[in-house]
Amino acid sequence: MNDIAGFVLAGGQSSRMGVDKAFIQWQGSTLLQRSLDLLSGVAPRVAIVGPAQKFSAYGTVVEDQFLGRGPLAGIHAALRSPIAADFNLIVAVDIPLLSEAFLRFLLEQAVASRSAATVPRTSEGWQPLCAVYRREFAELADAALRLGRNKIDPLFADLELRVIQDNELRNFSFSPDLFRNINTPEDLQHAGGTA
């Protein structure tokens, strides 16, 4: 049995949505609950990365060590947390079209390759907020954050990666639309949800 943990990155703010993205309603539940349910289907340990004050009522919470530094800080916090595993599935809260089947596929690819990170790359670019990271990625994230660098993608040049390309997704009947995130009310409506 491989050591797997799941983390929902829920700390971001959204002025365009008018409410915290984590609590937006999507098909009968919040985006946060949707993400937690998906991860619970594939990982034995699941946590929320964000402020404990806001999220502790919903499950185990991991707080950023580098506050206000975006998703890289959230990934860093997850990988440095007590529940971190050999394989850490990181999912942003605002990607509701993900499926349990795809997350299982992503984990299978990560375990088979044993690379430092397993990251989809579509025609839209890297999808680092739906990826599997090994613990060792925390070292790169820590060094970048300490230098004031917040971007995730540049770190991929410095490690062994398993890249899942567009054509591979399609070969396994997964649409790149899985990664469509919710940034505006129009995005939410297009994804089949309501604010």
C-alpha positions in Angstrom: 0.0 0.0 0.0 1.4 3.4 -1.0 1.5 6.2 1.5 -1.0 8.9 0.2 -2.4 12.1 1.6 -4.8 14.6 0.0 -4.8 18.4 0.5 -7.4 21.0 -0.6 -5.8 24.4 -1.1 -8.6 26.6 0.2 -6.8 29.8 1.4 -7.2 32.0 -1.7 -9.5 35.0 -1.8 -11.9 36.0 -4.6 -13.1 39.6 -4.9 -14.7 38.8 -8.2 -17.0 36.2 -6.7 -18.2 38.3 -3.8 -17.8 35.3 -1.4 -15.0 33.0 -0.3 -14.6 30.4 -3.1 -14.5 27.6 -0.6 -18.1 28.3 0.3 -19.6 28.8 -3.1 -22.4 26.4 -3.8 -21.9 23.8 -6.6 -24.4 21.1 -7.3 -25.8 20.8 -3.8 -22.7 21.4 -1.7 -19.9 23.9 -1.3 -16.7 23.7 -3.4 -14.9 22.9 -0.2 -17.1 19.9 0.6 -16.9 18.7 -3.0 -13.1 18.8 -2.9 -13.0 17.0 0.5 -15.4 14.3 -0.7 -13.3 13.7 -3.9 -10.0 13.5 -2.0 -11.5 11.2 0.7 -12.4 8.8 -2.1 -8.7 8.3 -3.0 -6.6 9.3 0.0 -6.8 7.8 3.6 -5.7 11.2 5.1 -7.1 14.5 3.9 -6.6 18.1 5.1 -7.5 21.6 4.2 -4.7 24.1 3.6 -5.8 27.5 4.8 -6.6 29.5 8.0 -7.6 27.3 10.9 -9.9 30.0 12.2 -12.0 29.7 9.0 -11.8 26.0 8.2 -11.3 24.0 11.4 -15.0 23.1 11.6 -14.7 21.3 8.3 -11.7 19.0 9.0 -8.0 18.8 9.7 -6.4 22.2 8.8 -2.8 22.9 7.8 -1.8 26.6 7.9 0.7 28.3 5.6 4.1 29.1 7.1 4.6 31.8 4.4 1.4 33.9 4.7 0.0 35.7 1.7 2.4 34.0 -0.8 -0.2 32.1 -2.9 -0.4 28.4 -3.9 3.3 27.6 -3.6 3.1 28.5 0.1 0.1 26.2 0.4 1.9 23.3 -1.3 4.9 23.9 1.0 2.6 23.9 4.1 1.0 20.6 3.0 4.3 18.9 2.4 5.7 20.0 5.7 2.6 19.0 7.7 2.4 16.1 10.1 0.0 14.2 7.8 2.2 14.6 4.6 2.8 11.3 2.9 5.2 9.9 0.3 2.6 10.9 -2.4 0.6 14.1 -1.7 -2.3 14.9 -4.0 -2.8 18.7 -4.1 -6.1 20.1 -5.4 -7.3 23.7 -5.5 -10.7 24.2 -4.1 -12.0 26.0 -7.2 -11.7 23.1 -9.7 -15.1 21.4 -9.3 -15.0 19.4 -12.6 -12.4 17.0 -11.3 -13.5 13.4 -11.0 -12.5 10.6 -8.6 -11.5 8.6 -11.7 -9.1 11.2 -12.8 -7.5 11.6 -9.3 -7.0 7.8 -9.2 -5.4 7.9 -12.6 -3.1 10.8 -11.4 -2.1 8.9 -8.3 -1.4 5.7 -10.3 0.9 7.6 -12.6 2.7 9.2 -9.7 3.2 5.9 -7.9 4.4 4.2 -11.1 6.9 6.9 -12.0 8.0 7.7 -8.4 9.0 11.2 -9.8 9.3 14.2 -7.4 6.1 15.6 -9.0 3.4 14.3 -11.3 1.8 17.3 -13.1 -0.7 17.5 -16.0 0.2 19.9 -18.8 -2.5 21.0 -21.2 -2.7 23.5 -24.1 -3.4 26.0 -21.3 -0.1 25.2 -19.6 0.9 23.5 -16.4 -1.8 22.4 -13.9 0.2 22.5 -10.7 -3.0 22.9 -8.5 -4.1 19.4 -9.4 -0.9 17.4 -9.1 0.9 14.9 -6.9 4.0 16.0 -5.1 6.6 14.0 -3.2 7.9 15.3 0.1 11.2 16.3 -1.4 9.4 19.1 -3.4 9.1 21.0 0.0 12.8 21.7 -0.1 12.5 23.5 -3.5 9.4 25.3 -2.4 11.1 26.4 0.8 14.2 27.8 -1.0 12.0 29.6 -3.5 9.7 31.2 -0.9 12.7 32.3 1.2 14.1 34.1 -1.9 10.7 35.8 -2.4 9.7 33.7 -5.4 6.1 32.6 -5.4 5.7 30.9 -8.8 5.4 27.1 -9.0 6.1 26.4 -12.7 9.8 27.5 -12.7 10.5 24.9 -10.0 9.6 22.1 -12.4 12.9 22.7 -14.3 14.9 21.6 -11.3 13.4 18.2 -10.6 12.4 14.8 -12.0 8.8 15.2 -13.3 6.1 12.9 -14.7 4.3 15.2 -17.1 0.8 14.1 -18.2 0.3 15.7 -21.6 -3.0 16.7 -23.3 -2.9 13.7 -25.7 -2.4 11.3 -22.8 -5.4 12.7 -21.0 -7.5 12.3 -24.1 -6.2 8.7 -24.7 -7.6 7.9 -21.2 -10.8 9.7 -22.0 -10.2 12.7 -19.7 -11.0 16.2 -20.9 -8.7 19.1 -20.2 -11.8 20.9 -19.1 -11.4 19.0 -15.8 -9.0 21.8 -14.8 -11.3 24.7 -15.5 -11.4 26.8 -12.3 -14.0 29.2 -11.0 -12.9 32.8 -11.0 -16.1 34.6 -12.0 -19.8 34.1 -11.7 -19.8 33.3 -15.4 -17.2 30.5 -14.8 -19.5 29.1 -12.1 -22.5 29.1 -14.3 -20.6 27.5 -17.1 -19.5 24.7 -14.7 -23.1 24.1 -13.7 -23.1 25.8 -10.3 -24.7 28.7 -8.5 -23.2 31.4 -6.3 
